[in-house]
Amino acid sequence: MQAKRAFFFLISLIGAGSGALIAEGFASFPARPQSEGQPPTGATTIAKSIGVIKAINGSAISLTPASGPEVAVTVQTNARILRLAPGEKDPKNATPLQLQDLQVGDTIRVRGMSSGTNAIAALEVIVITRSALDAVTEQMRQDWQKRGLGGTVSAVDSATATITISVPSFGGTRSVAVHASKSTVFRRYSADSIKFEEAKPSTLQEIQAGDQLRARGNRSADGAEFTAEEIVTGSFRNIAGTVVSADASAGFLTVQDLLSKKAVKVKITADSQLRKLPPEMAQRIAMRLKAKGMPGMPGAGSGSQGAPAAGGQGTAATSGAGSWPGGGGMNSGGMGGGMRPGGAPDFQQMLGRMPPVTLADLHKGDAVMMVATEGTSSTASTTITLLSGVEPILEAAPSPSQAMMLTPWSLSGAPSGDNGSP
């Protein structure tokens, strides 16, 4: 499942014009001339599909594409089968393979003839093996970690393609100008999903103030500007309050929201990241808040050279609390070891090392902070990341509205999506 999700993430970049690794290699690899090989009787159109091999039985392959139903592939006797290294464009460097070399889990692009049904008589099969895919996935995850940034959108200037985000840190917040270009890839989370592979192609015009944003690219020397190669945004809910009830069997949690003064019901899933803040850490953060008289929870980017929480085990990008960037998804923003350039700890990295909790561990009256999806009229919000043990922090917050600011984007597990995967 992890390899499949990583595949979906990478393949989804093909249509967006990304030059990323596997997608670039597949998209640029020249197609076999139509004159080579004879199309089977009854085939009427040229067709191609990219996906993961689900099953193989002789020359019959069941292919799972990034979207849509499975494709039934029949490899023709005269078909050429090649292995393409990630990022490779020159067909001369491809390695010939035999049909028996293909394995379940391999990513392939097939091209051949189709009669209009969900079936392709393949004259060409280009393969990227599972091991190569894993290597590319890790490379992408590391790149999000090293060149990622996250925060809350405060302004959008369409004329200059500049997005201003607010990045929380221990010292308060700072503004960063994120610059997009014609080659920048935009993606956006849907209202009821926390998985990066389910994010849809988007545009600059869809981004609004208040959105959560993660970007991958290069920052200026002073950290005040950021040139983005990829931007992922979403509208998420920040909730801070006390537990009213917890239904572990049904997977629902009801929280009395400090800001709205209303009870909010959220869903807890296997992808939700639930952690508990150690008492000594909660006290230290509370003391900082009291000393500064302002919200300053470390998080979303924390001014660190961080990534979409694609960080280590437990980060949203890699832990399943959300989706890739961020790591997972849009989360972390931190450097390895939980330290950022200035030496201050990166909260997302710290979060990954905090003890996990379950819904059954939460009781009436417990204080929690969480990031959740917006939800829809028919579906409840889904928890991305929840942090318990925060009583001292909420007590130190000057006001309920400022308490909401203590649930930063970096707490969300949004751009990774699978546990341990981003």
Secondary structure as UniProt FT lines:
FT   HELIX           2..11
FT   TURN            12..17
FT   HELIX           21..28
FT   TURN            34..35
FT   TURN            41..42
FT   STRAND          45..57
FT   TURN            58..59
FT   STRAND          60..65
FT   STRAND          71..83
FT   TURN            86..87
FT   HELIX           91..93
FT   STRAND          95..96
FT   HELIX           99..101
FT   TURN            104..105
FT   STRAND          107..114
FT   STRAND          119..128
FT   HELIX           130..147
FT   STRAND          148..157
FT   TURN            158..161
FT   STRAND          162..169
FT   TURN            170..171
FT   STRAND          172..179
FT   TURN            182..183
FT   STRAND          185..188
FT   TURN            191..192
FT   HELIX           196..198
FT   STRAND          200..201
FT   HELIX           204..206
FT   TURN            209..210
FT   STRAND          212..219
FT   TURN            221..222
FT   STRAND          225..234
FT   STRAND          236..247
FT   TURN            248..251
FT   STRAND          252..257
FT   TURN            258..260
FT   STRAND          263..267
FT   TURN            270..271
FT   STRAND          273..276
FT   HELIX           279..292
FT   TURN            300..303
FT   TURN            313..314
FT   HELIX           316..319
FT   TURN            327..329
FT   STRAND          330..331
FT   HELIX           336..338
FT   TURN            341..342
FT   HELIX           347..352
FT   HELIX           359..361
FT   TURN            364..365
FT   STRAND          367..373
FT   STRAND          381..388
FT   HELIX           391..396
FT   HELIX           400..404
FT   TURN            405..406
FT   HELIX           409..411
FT   TURN            419..420
//
